[in-house]
């Protein structure tokens, strides 16, 4: 009995001494694992933050330089257009109609960034403007701009000039001008100024596409533009526009903790120096929230989602002259970057697993020692449970494997969808870029070939004239083809902009017929107008696009009308009790065979390829006409008989439908007329 008690006491003493020691070992091992984890985490954090900030700086520096270069190229191209225009024959001879046509063509080719072109005569009187708003049209021929900086600079220097930020005469919006003097090539006399008016917000949003080029840039990247004097031309926040960036009103709002550094960088930027300024919001917690209120009350805004901000600034130069300064801003969250980094996640996981396995091993040894004396029946039950557990683990592994395969498939599908979205964005950007790059070199080719044909650059013999004429015609045809392709693309993706204003249909048709009368006379084709019904022919539409439809239909009619005996009639009438206006272009040409009438509005389709090839054309015109008319909630159709002739019709509602596409400008001025 005593022997049994003694053995029992020894066993109890063994348990009392061993279990605490095992627990102490487990605790010590856990502490060491935690220290190792913390050390690895701290070192990895510092290295990743350093790499991430360096990568952000490099990326932002490249993007800022690219924005500066593209801005310089766009402004230089507009300046080159104004210089080329001033050397044209119509500008040298004073032919106002020729000047108008040339400026309208230039405005059409530069509509992405140029708001309007205008001419000042040698006394500073506004001679013509491509702007169609009533405020501008009212002052043509009456108002003098002899004290305007554009007129003064071009007259004094006789050189092209890009103005600082100023206010538009018509609507007080923020604009700047790219201008060139008109100089008599024989006498050197100053004869006036040609200038392009560019809205600061339009130009900035054109460039801003380069800053927010990826979905990840939305909300984290932005663009700000300053003029050479430091005035704010554009800011994504739309605050302090037109104010000087170094004025007390602007500088005074900068928090004191970053004011000195930021003001020094702003001064560097205004002086024409490139650089980067960075702000770590973790070092300035007072910037992470914004307080507002008065009389002792305040409200705290939500915490800023970013903790690191970079500003890159570069000068925009044209002919080595600073014309503006670009600021590209990039915000980031370093904690997000850290959590998404696979290297750090792997290091943490390794330390954690190591510590967990060690702890479990120690705990298992303790369990084995404590349960060493269990009965064979319990051991058998344990083995049975272990076997069951192993089977469950095998099933679990199979399920985990299946789950991993599903996750991999889901991830792969998501990546493919992301790539497709990125490809679509790249396709749109490539389409806009390639059209811009193709049309830009055609402007000087067309301009200089016209100068050669009209004798401005010297007389040509017959063979030279024929060669230059072919070059000019080919360049004009290519420019129209590029414009048609761009229009088709814009209409397909719903990006075509429409400027909806009240339009006088009588004036629109008369202008169209007058423009085509020389071509009709050359071919011996009669061209007339017929007015059906009474009433004021006024509709709300995009006059330029409706004119494009009319021009295309009249041009097609002239092409296919028989030479010497062709007759073309353009008519207009009010239909359905005045709810719509119907246009018609009728000819006595070759007509369209019935078997080909069903495809006539398809892109690139030509009813008679031999005739079309002789007359010219790409098969895009009617497709564009149909899309433009349908965008105005109208419809287009035709009646044709082979050998007799064809009549094309289209109708436009007299009132603007609620679902019609509006430009951003029209949305803000639905009840009025904006510039």
C-alpha positions in Angstrom: 0.0 0.0 0.0 2.7 2.4 1.0 4.6 1.4 -2.1 1.6 2.3 -4.2 1.2 5.6 -2.5 4.9 6.3 -3.0 4.7 5.6 -6.6 1.6 7.7 -6.9 3.3 10.6 -5.1 6.3 10.4 -7.4 3.9 10.4 -10.4 2.1 13.5 -9.0 5.4 15.3 -8.3 6.6 14.4 -11.8 3.4 15.9 -13.3 3.6 19.1 -11.1 7.2 19.7 -12.1 7.0 18.8 -15.8 3.8 20.5 -16.9 4.9 24.1 -15.8 8.3 23.6 -17.4 6.7 22.6 -20.7 4.3 25.6 -20.5 7.3 27.9 -19.7 9.1 26.5 -22.8 6.0 27.1 -25.0 5.7 30.7 -23.7 9.4 31.4 -24.3 9.3 29.9 -27.8 6.2 32.1 -28.6 8.0 35.2 -27.4 11.1 34.4 -29.5 8.8 33.8 -32.5 7.1 37.1 -32.0 10.4 39.0 -31.8 11.6 37.3 -35.0 8.3 38.2 -36.7 8.4 41.8 -35.6 12.1 42.2 -36.8 11.4 40.6 -40.2 8.2 42.7 -40.6 10.0 46.0 -39.8 13.0 45.4 -42.1 10.8 44.2 -45.0 8.4 47.2 -44.4 11.3 49.7 -44.8 12.6 48.1 -47.9 9.3 47.9 -49.6 8.3 51.5 -48.7 11.7 52.6 -50.2 11.2 50.6 -53.4 7.6 51.7 -53.8 8.3 55.4 -53.3 11.3 55.3 -55.8 9.1 53.5 -58.3 6.3 56.1 -57.9 8.8 58.9 -58.4 10.2 57.4 -61.5 6.8 56.7 -63.0 5.5 60.2 -62.1 8.6 61.9 -63.5 8.2 60.1 -66.8 4.5 60.9 -67.0 5.1 64.6 -66.2 7.8 64.8 -68.9 5.5 63.1 -71.4 2.6 65.5 -70.5 4.9 68.5 -71.0 6.2 67.2 -74.4 2.7 66.4 -75.7 1.4 69.8 -74.6 4.3 71.5 -76.3 3.7 69.6 -79.5 0.0 70.4 -79.6 0.6 74.1 -79.1 3.4 74.1 -81.6 1.1 72.4 -84.2 -1.6 75.1 -83.6 1.0 77.8 -84.0 2.3 76.2 -87.2 -1.3 76.2 -88.5 -1.7 80.0 -87.8 1.6 80.7 -89.5 0.7 78.6 -92.5 -2.7 80.3 -92.8 -1.2 83.8 -92.9 0.9 82.9 -95.9 -2.1 81.6 -97.9 -3.0 83.6 -101.0 -6.4 84.7 -99.6 -4.7 86.2 -96.6 -2.1 88.0 -98.8 -4.7 89.3 -101.2 -7.3 90.2 -98.7 -10.0 87.9 -100.1 -12.4 87.7 -97.1 -14.4 84.7 -98.5 -11.2 82.8 -99.0 -10.1 83.6 -95.5 -13.4 82.4 -94.1 -13.2 79.1 -95.9 -9.6 78.5 -94.8 -10.3 79.4 -91.1 -13.4 77.1 -91.1 -11.3 74.2 -92.4 -8.6 74.9 -89.8 -11.2 75.0 -87.0 -12.7 71.7 -88.2 -9.3 70.0 -88.2 -8.3 71.5 -84.8 -11.7 71.1 -83.0 -10.2 68.8 -80.3 -8.4 71.7 -78.6 -9.2 75.0 -80.5 -12.5 76.7 -79.6 -12.4 79.2 -82.5 -10.2 81.0 -85.0 -10.5 84.8 -85.7 -8.9 87.6 -87.8 -8.1 91.1 -86.7 -7.3 93.6 -89.5 -4.3 95.9 -89.4 -6.3 98.4 -87.2 -7.4 95.7 -84.7 -11.0 95.4 -85.9 -12.5 91.9 -85.6 -12.9 90.9 -89.3 -14.2 87.3 -88.9 -14.5 84.5 -86.3 -15.5 80.8 -86.6 -17.4 81.1 -83.4 -21.2 81.1 -84.1 -22.5 82.4 -80.9 -24.6 85.6 -81.1 -22.3 87.6 -78.8 -19.3 87.1 -81.1 -21.2 87.5 -84.3 -22.6 90.8 -83.1 -19.2 92.4 -82.7 -17.7 91.3 -86.0 -16.7 94.4 -88.0 -17.6 96.8 -85.2 -15.4 96.2 -82.2 -11.7 97.1 -82.0 -9.1 95.0 -80.2 -6.2 97.3 -80.8 -5.3 97.2 -77.1 -5.7 93.4 -76.8 -2.4 91.7 -75.9 -2.6 89.4 -78.9 -2.9 92.3 -81.4 -0.3 94.4 -79.6 2.4 91.6 -79.3 2.0 90.4 -82.9 2.2 93.9 -84.3 5.2 94.9 -82.2 7.3 91.7 -82.7 5.9 90.5 -86.1 6.3 87.0 -84.6 4.0 84.3 -83.4 2.8 84.8 -79.9 1.1 82.5 -77.2 -0.7 84.6 -74.6 -1.0 84.1 -70.9 -4.3 83.3 -69.3 -7.1 85.8 -69.9 -10.9 86.1 -69.9 -13.0 85.5 -73.1 -14.9 88.5 -74.4 -18.1 86.6 -75.0 -18.6 84.6 -71.8 -15.7 85.6 -69.5 -14.4 82.0 -69.5 -10.6 81.4 -69.0 -8.8 81.2 -72.3 -5.5 81.8 -74.0 -4.5 82.6 -77.6 -2.1 81.3 -80.2 -1.5 84.0 -82.8 0.6 84.9 -85.8 0.9 88.2 -87.7 -0.3 88.6 -91.3 2.8 90.1 -93.1 2.7 91.2 -96.7 5.3 89.0 -98.4 6.3 91.7 -100.8 6.4 94.8 -98.6 6.8 93.3 -95.2 3.9 95.4 -94.0 1.8 94.3 -91.0 -1.7 93.5 -92.3 -3.4 92.0 -89.3 -3.5 89.0 -86.9 -4.8 85.4 -87.1 -5.4 83.9 -83.7 -6.7 80.6 -82.3 -8.8 80.9 -79.1 -8.2 77.9 -76.8 -10.3 77.3 -73.6 -8.1 76.4 -70.7 -10.4 73.7 -69.5 -10.8 72.1 -72.9 -7.0 72.0 -73.5 -6.4 70.6 -70.0 -9.0 67.9 -70.3 -7.4 66.9 -73.7 -4.0 66.5 -71.9 -5.6 65.0 -68.8 -6.3 61.8 -70.7 -2.6 61.1 -70.5 -2.5 61.6 -66.8 -5.5 59.4 -66.0 -4.6 56.8 -68.7 -5.5 53.7 -66.6 -8.4 52.7 -64.4 -6.0 52.7 -61.4 -5.2 56.4 -62.0 -8.9 57.5 -61.4 -9.0 59.3 -58.1 -5.3 59.0 -57.5 -3.8 61.1 -60.3 -4.7 64.7 -61.4 -3.4 67.6 -63.6 -3.0 71.3 -62.9 -1.8 73.9 -65.5 -0.3 77.3 -64.8 0.3 80.1 -67.3 3.9 81.6 -67.5 2.9 84.2 -64.8 1.8 81.5 -62.4 -2.0 82.0 -62.8 -4.0 78.8 -62.4 -5.4 77.8 -65.8 -6.9 74.5 -64.8 -7.2 72.4 -61.6 -9.1 69.1 -61.1 -10.7 70.6 -57.9 -11.9 73.7 -59.9 -10.8 76.0 -57.1 -8.8 79.2 -57.3 -9.0 79.2 -61.2 -7.5 82.4 -62.6 -5.7 83.2 -59.4 -1.9 83.4 -59.0 -0.5 80.3 -57.4 1.9 82.5 -55.3 -0.7 85.0 -54.2 -1.5 85.3 -50.5 -5.0 84.1 -51.2 -3.7 80.7 -52.4 -0.5 80.4 -50.4 -2.3 81.4 -47.2 -4.5 78.3 -47.4 -1.5 76.0 -47.3 -1.0 74.3 -43.8 2.0 75.8 -42.0 3.8 72.4 -41.6 4.3 72.1 -45.4 4.0 75.7 -46.5 7.7 76.6 -46.8 8.7 73.5 -48.8 5.6 73.6 -51.1 6.0 77.4 -51.8 9.7 76.9 -52.6 8.7 74.2 -55.1 5.9 76.4 -56.6 8.5 79.2 -57.1 10.8 76.7 -58.8 8.0 75.6 -61.1 7.0 79.2 -62.1 10.7 79.9 -62.8 10.7 77.1 -65.4 12.5 74.4 -63.3 11.5 70.8 -63.4 11.2 68.8 -60.1 9.3 66.6 -57.7 7.8 67.5 -54.3 6.7 64.8 -51.9 4.5 64.8 -48.8 4.3 61.8 -46.4 1.0 62.3 -44.6 2.1 60.0 -41.8 4.6 62.6 -40.9 1.9 65.3 -41.0 -1.2 63.8 -39.3 -2.9 67.2 -39.2 -3.3 67.0 -43.1 -5.1 63.7 -43.0 -8.5 65.2 -42.0 -10.1 68.6 -42.8 -12.0 70.7 -40.3 -14.6 73.2 -41.1 -16.9 75.4 -39.0 -17.3 78.7 -37.2 -18.0 80.1 -33.8 -16.1 77.4 -32.1 -18.0 74.5 -33.8 -16.2 72.1 -36.1 -16.9 69.0 -38.1 -14.2 66.5 -39.1 -14.2 65.1 -42.7 -13.5 61.5 -43.4 -9.9 60.4 -43.3 -7.9 60.8 -46.5 -7.6 57.4 -48.2 -4.0 58.2 -49.2 -0.9 58.7 -47.0 1.7 59.7 -49.6 1.4 62.5 -52.2 3.9 63.4 -55.1 3.8 66.6 -57.2 5.9 66.6 -60.5 6.3 69.9 -62.3 7.7 70.6 -65.8 7.7 73.7 -68.1 5.8 73.5 -71.4 7.9 75.2 -74.0 7.3 76.3 -77.6 10.4 77.5 -79.5 12.3 77.6 -76.2 9.7 80.0 -74.6 7.8 78.9 -71.5 4.1 79.0 -72.4 2.7 77.1 -69.3 3.7 74.9 -66.4 2.2 71.4 -65.9 1.7 69.9 -62.4 1.0 66.1 -62.3 -0.1 64.8 -58.9 0.0 61.1 -57.8 -1.4 59.9 -54.5 -0.8 56.5 -53.0 -1.5 54.4 -49.9 1.7 52.8 -48.6 -0.1 50.4 -46.4 -2.1 49.1 -49.4 1.1 48.7 -51.3 2.6 46.8 -48.4 -0.3 44.5 -47.9 -0.4 43.7 -51.6 3.3 42.8 -51.8 3.7 39.1 -52.1 7.4 39.0 -50.9 6.5 40.5 -47.5 3.4 38.3 -47.2 5.6 35.2 -47.8 8.2 36.3 -45.2 5.5 36.9 -42.6 3.8 33.6 -43.4 7.0 31.6 -43.1 7.8 33.1 -39.6 4.2 32.5 -38.5 4.1 28.9 -39.7 7.5 28.2 -38.1 6.3 29.5 -34.7 3.0 27.7 -34.9 4.6 24.4 -35.7 7.2 24.7 -32.9 4.4 25.6 -30.4 2.3 22.6 -31.6 5.3 20.3 -31.4 6.1 21.3 -27.8 2.4 20.9 -26.9 2.3 17.5 -28.5 5.3 16.3 -26.5 3.6 17.5 -23.3 0.5 15.6 -24.2 2.5 12.4 -25.0 4.2 12.6 -21.6 1.1 13.3 -19.7 -1.0 10.6 -21.4 1.8 8.0 -21.4 0.0 5.8 -18.9 -3.4 5.7 -20.5 -5.0 2.2 -20.9 -4.7 0.1 -24.0 -8.4 0.5 -24.5 -8.0 4.3 -24.7 -5.0 3.8 -27.0 -7.1 1.6 -29.3 -9.8 4.2 -29.4 -7.3 6.9 -30.1 -5.8 4.9 -33.0 -9.3 4.4 -34.4 -10.0 8.2 -34.1 -6.6 8.9 -35.7 -7.5 6.7 -38.6 -10.8 8.5 -39.0 -9.0 11.8 -38.7 -6.5 10.8 -41.5 -9.4 9.9 -43.8 -11.0 13.3 -43.0 -7.7 15.0 -43.7 -7.5 13.2 -47.1 -11.0 14.4 -47.9 -10.1 17.9 -46.8 -7.0 18.0 -49.0 -9.1 16.8 -51.9 -11.6 19.6 -51.2 -8.8 22.2 -50.8 -7.2 21.1 -54.1 -10.6 21.5 -55.8 -11.1 24.9 -54.2 -7.6 26.0 -55.3 -8.3 24.9 -58.9 -11.6 26.9 -58.7 -9.8 30.0 -57.3 -7.2 29.7 -60.0 -9.8 29.5 -62.7 -11.7 32.5 -61.2 -8.5 34.5 -61.0 -7.6 33.7 -64.6 -11.0 34.7 -65.9 -10.8 38.0 -63.9 -7.4 38.7 -65.4 -8.6 38.0 -68.9 -11.6 40.4 -68.4 -9.2 43.1 -67.1 -7.0 42.6 -70.1 -10.0 43.0 -72.4 -11.0 46.2 -70.7 -7.5 47.6 -71.0 -7.3 46.6 -74.6 -10.6 48.4 -75.3 -9.2 51.6 -73.6 -5.9 51.2 -75.5 -7.9 50.8 -78.8 -9.8 54.0 -78.2 -6.6 55.9 -77.3 -4.8 54.4 -80.3 -7.6 55.4 -82.6 -7.6 59.0 -81.4 -3.7 59.2 -81.5 -3.3 57.7 -85.0 -6.0 60.0 -86.4 -4.3 63.0 -84.8 -0.9 61.9 -86.0 -2.2 61.2 -89.6 -4.0 64.5 -90.0 -1.3 66.7 -88.5 1.2 66.3 -91.4 -1.5 66.6 -94.0 -2.3 70.3 -93.0 1.1 71.7 -94.2 0.9 69.4 -97.3 -2.5 70.8 -98.3 -1.5 74.3 -97.4 1.8 74.4 -99.2 0.4 72.6 -102.3 -2.3 75.3 -102.5 0.4 78.0 -102.2 2.3 76.3 -105.1 -0.9 76.1 -107.2 -1.9 79.7 -106.8 1.6 80.9 -107.6 2.5 82.3 -104.2 5.7 80.2 -104.2 6.5 80.8 -107.8 5.1 80.0 -111.2 4.8 76.3 -112.3 4.9 74.8 -115.7 2.0 72.6 -116.9 3.5 69.3 -115.9 4.5 70.6 -112.4 1.0 72.1 -111.9 -0.6 68.7 -112.8 1.7 66.9 -110.4 1.1 69.3 -107.6 -2.7 69.2 -108.3 -2.6 65.4 -108.0 -0.7 65.7 -104.7 -3.2 68.3 -103.3 -6.3 66.3 -104.4 -4.8 63.1 -102.8 -4.0 64.9 -99.6 -7.5 66.4 -99.3 -9.1 63.0 -100.1 -6.9 61.3 -97.5 -7.8 64.0 -94.9 -11.5 63.5 -95.6 -11.1 59.7 -95.4 -9.4 60.1 -92.0 -12.2 62.4 -90.8 -14.9 60.0 -92.1 -13.2 57.0 -90.3 -13.0 59.0 -87.1 -16.6 60.1 -87.4 -17.7 56.5 -88.0 -15.7 55.3 -84.9 -17.1 58.1 -82.7 -20.7 57.4 -83.8 -20.2 53.6 -83.2 -19.0 54.1 -79.6 -21.3 57.0 -78.8 -18.5 59.6 -78.4 -19.6 62.0 -81.2 -20.3 65.4 -79.7 -23.4 67.4 -80.9 -23.8 71.2 -80.3 -27.6 71.6 -80.3 -28.7 75.2 -81.2 -31.6 76.8 -83.0 -30.8 76.6 -86.7 -32.3 78.5 -89.7 -32.8 75.8 -92.3 -33.2 78.3 -95.2 -29.8 79.7 -94.6 -28.3 76.3 -94.1 -29.6 75.0 -97.5 -28.7 78.2 -99.4 -25.1 77.9 -98.0 -24.9 74.3 -99.1 -26.2 74.9 -102.7 -23.9 78.0 -103.1 -20.9 75.9 -102.1 -21.6 73.3 -104.7 -22.6 75.6 -107.6 -19.1 75.8 -109.0 -18.7 72.0 -109.1 -22.2 71.6 -110.7 -21.4 74.2 -113.4 -18.1 72.5 -114.2 -20.0 69.3 -114.9 -23.0 71.0 -116.6 -25.5 70.0 -114.0 -28.4 72.2 -112.9 -28.7 72.7 -109.1 -31.8 74.4 -107.6 -33.8 74.8 -104.4 -37.6 74.2 -103.9 -39.4 75.5 -100.8 -42.6 73.5 -100.0 -45.1 74.8 -97.5 -45.0 77.9 -95.3 -43.8 78.7 -91.9 -40.6 79.5 -90.1 -38.0 76.7 -90.8 -36.3 76.6 -87.5 -35.1 73.5 -85.7 -32.8 72.7 -82.8 -29.9 70.7 -84.2 -26.1 70.6 -84.7 -25.9 72.8 -87.8 -22.4 71.6 -88.7 -23.5 67.9 -88.7 -26.7 68.5 -90.6 -24.7 70.5 -93.2 -22.4 67.5 -93.4 -25.4 65.3 -94.3 -26.6 67.8 -97.0 -23.1 68.2 -98.4 -22.7 64.4 -98.8 -26.1 63.9 -100.5 -25.6 66.9 -102.9 -22.0 65.8 -103.7 -23.2 62.2 -104.5 -26.0 63.6 -106.7 -23.5 65.7 -108.7 -21.1 62.7 -109.0 -23.8 60.4 -110.6 -25.9 63.0 -112.5 -25.3 62.8 -116.3 -22.9 65.5 -117.5 -24.5 68.3 -119.5 -28.1 67.3 -118.8 -28.2 66.5 -115.1 -30.7 68.1 -112.8 -30.6 68.2 -109.0 -33.3 69.6 -106.8 -32.9 70.3 -103.1 -36.2 70.8 -101.2 -37.5 71.1 -97.7 -41.0 70.9 -96.2 -42.7 70.7 -92.8 -44.4 67.3 -92.1 -46.8 65.8 -89.5 -48.4 69.1 -88.5 -45.1 70.8 -88.1 -43.6 68.2 -85.8 -40.7 67.5 -88.2 -38.9 69.0 -91.2 -38.1 66.8 -94.2 -35.2 67.4 -96.5 -35.0 65.9 -100.0 -32.2 65.7 -102.6 -33.4 64.6 -106.0 -31.4 63.8 -109.1 -31.9 62.3 -112.6 -28.8 60.1 -112.4 -28.1 56.5 -113.0 -30.3 55.3 -110.1 -29.7 52.3 -107.7 -30.6 48.8 -108.8 -33.2 47.2 -106.6 -31.0 44.2 -105.6 -28.5 46.6 -104.1 -30.8 49.0 -102.4 -30.9 47.0 -99.1 -27.2 47.5 -98.4 -26.9 51.1 -99.5 -26.4 52.4 -95.9 -23.8 49.8 -95.0 -20.2 51.0 -94.3 -17.8 50.7 -97.3 -20.7 49.5 -99.5 -20.8 50.9 -103.1 -23.7 50.1 -105.4 -21.6 50.4 -108.6 -17.9 50.1 -107.8 -16.8 51.0 -111.3 -18.7 54.2 -111.3 -17.8 55.0 -107.7 -14.1 54.4 -108.3 -14.3 56.9 -111.3 -16.2 59.4 -109.3 -14.3 58.9 -106.0 -15.6 57.8 -102.6 -15.1 55.3 -99.9 -18.6 54.1 -99.1 -18.6 55.7 -95.7 -20.7 58.9 -96.5 -24.2 57.4 -96.4 -23.4 55.4 -93.2 -22.2 58.6 -91.5 -25.3 60.4 -92.8 -27.7 57.7 -91.3 -25.9 57.8 -87.9 -26.0 61.6 -87.7 -29.7 61.8 -88.6 -30.6 59.0 -86.1 -28.6 60.8 -83.4 -31.0 63.7 -84.0 -34.0 61.3 -83.4 -34.7 61.5 -87.2 -34.8 59.0 -90.0 -33.3 58.7 -93.5 -34.6 56.8 -96.6 -34.6 57.0 -100.4 -36.5 56.2 -103.5 -34.7 55.1 -106.7 -35.2 53.6 -110.1 -32.4 52.5 -112.3 -31.8 54.8 -115.2 -34.3 57.3 -114.0 -32.8 58.8 -110.8 -32.7 58.8 -107.0 -34.3 60.9 -104.3 -32.7 60.8 -100.8 -34.9 62.0 -97.8 -34.2 62.6 -94.2 -36.4 64.2 -91.5 -35.5 65.9 -88.2 -37.9 66.7 -85.3 -38.5 70.4 -84.8 -38.0 70.1 -81.0 -35.1 68.5 -79.2 -35.9 65.0 -77.8 -35.1 64.2 -74.1 -32.9 61.2 -75.1 -30.8 63.1 -77.7 -27.0 63.4 -77.1 -25.9 66.8 -75.7 -22.5 68.3 -75.4 -21.3 69.3 -72.0 -21.8 72.9 -73.0 -25.4 72.4 -74.1 -26.2 70.7 -70.8 -25.3 73.9 -68.9 -27.1 76.2 -71.4 -30.2 74.3 -72.5 -32.3 77.5 -72.4 -29.7 79.8 -73.9 -26.9 79.9 -76.4 -23.4 79.4 -75.1 -20.1 80.1 -76.9 
